[in-house]
């Protein structure tokens, strides 16, 4: 391949690689579809890389250059003996109309399963599909599927697919789309209960479902205001602590569980409920396993929050390894951990001092 000179007009101006799916922008410049779509998605100032003229972000304004694609394919075939790979004819890009049809099919019971399968396959295929699905209202549809399963039949059918699609949409969304999704789940009171139900239902059966649900729960909690967060029930925290105990889960799922507890800790009586759910003991056990730095920092941040209440300090002192695991992390991991560890010891020492004064009285 290095001995074959690629014709200059076959190379994408962005990637400088031979174009597999050439498309022409409104400025008249041709790029490889993948390269220009990535540029349109990531660029702060959406302009043509060559002419510097403004470009619409919507990839529907990209026109396939069929003539150039055929020339490239013919050239690749002619040079196959020299090590040049053939370029297959690309599939037509997904359109909003295609996606909207599948979303409508979700409302028809006999078409529901097939529509969910199609949407799931499209979501895992490529990022271009995910962006199209986001603009066609798939996020709203997935939230509706999950909450309906919770409200109506209490079965987990298709919940894993819905969670995975929603997570992919959320992780690939731009700022505007993420704000829309936060508003979508933040204003839906049933969605938080639905996710709690999913975690409780799958706590011992399906690790994959929990791995999908926990990052979404984290984002949902971050989108909620303080009023509903202050009225969370003890059962909610027991479910999250049980997730922390499951060592078969991904690191992302466990980190999400810690984030959820940190976010909810300051509201109402949540700190006491988290302690009652057994979080202090589990945090110490988790720290004893010497996890990676980011996870350890989350453990110490939450532990410092919980030690600010009497029940939390008492449980910390009751654990045989509490003092030891905190002291051994000082000056060994990160400044954040040093700060939280010293704060924990400060709270414990004050607590011990007050206990001594009470005994004297």
Secondary structure, 3 states (H helix, E strand, C coil): CCCCCCCHHHECCCCCCECCCEEECCCCCEEEHHHHHHHHHHCCCCECCCCCCECCCCHHHCEECHHHHHHHHHHHHHCHHHCCCCCCCCCCCCCHHHHHHHHHHCCCHHHHHHHHHHHHHHHHHCHHHHHHHHHCCHHHHHHHHHHHHHHHHCCCCCHHHHHHHHHHHHHHCCHHHHHHHHHHHHCCHHHHHHHHHHHHHCCCCCHHHHHHHHHHHHHHHHHCCHHHHCCCCHHHHHHHHHHHHCCCCCHHHHHHHHHHHHHHHCCCCHHHHHHHCCHHHHHHHHHHCCCCHHHHHHHHHHHHHHCCCHHHHHHHHHCCCHHHHHHCCCCCCCHHHHHHHHHHHHHHHHHHHHHHHHHHC
